[in-house]
Amino acid sequence: MYRESSKHFIKLGKVLLLTFFLIFIINKLIFTTSQVIGDSMSPTIEDKQWIITNRLSYTFNQPSRGDVIVIELENKTLIKRVIGLPNETIEIIDQQLYIDGIPYAQTFITDADSFRTHDVPATEIPDHTYYVIGDNRRMSRDSRNDLGFIDEADIVGRAEFIIYPFSDWQVIY
């Protein structure tokens, strides 16, 4: 009888060890969680909300315009929206974004107050870098100011879901 329960506990221990190992691998290599600190992505993502980041999203693809990305820079985790892609020229005049001289409708911004920004002169985005802006443009440290262009190597992944508080759970667009 003692041998039977001993074998059972050994099997249970192996299952638990494998489960914790898989959770660790999934958390470090595929999905990570982060708490948002600050209002730079408001109203899309609010201060103190928790998000899930897909770390594999850009393994085989590049970020697209409008993606909300997670960036590791200067030992900080930042969350911003991709506005300009490598080798494009962007410009903002009177709240209108121009990409390579063509007006672009920013459908991802729904709050008119957050939309306001100063003019940005024509700016050519270097190869392998991105131009990012927070959705709350009046309160965001981003490519318009001291953050500059974001190197693709500094992009951790795409922000996928708001998971906490539970009442705010939603897919991030």
Secondary structure as GFF3:
##gff-version 3
##sequence-region A 1 173
A	DSSP	alpha_helix	2	25	.	.	.	ID=ss1
A	DSSP	pi_helix	26	30	.	.	.	ID=ss2
A	DSSP	beta_strand	31	35	.	.	.	ID=ss3
A	DSSP	beta_strand	50	54	.	.	.	ID=ss4
A	DSSP	beta_strand	68	73	.	.	.	ID=ss5
A	DSSP	beta_strand	76	84	.	.	.	ID=ss6
A	DSSP	beta_strand	89	93	.	.	.	ID=ss7
A	DSSP	beta_strand	96	99	.	.	.	ID=ss8
A	DSSP	beta_strand	102	104	.	.	.	ID=ss9
A	DSSP	alpha_helix	112	115	.	.	.	ID=ss10
A	DSSP	beta_strand	120	124	.	.	.	ID=ss11
A	DSSP	beta_strand	129	133	.	.	.	ID=ss12
A	DSSP	three_ten_helix	137	139	.	.	.	ID=ss13
A	DSSP	beta_strand	150	151	.	.	.	ID=ss14
A	DSSP	three_ten_helix	152	154	.	.	.	ID=ss15
A	DSSP	beta_strand	155	164	.	.	.	ID=ss16
A	DSSP	three_ten_helix	166	168	.	.	.	ID=ss17
A	DSSP	beta_strand	170	171	.	.	.	ID=ss18
###
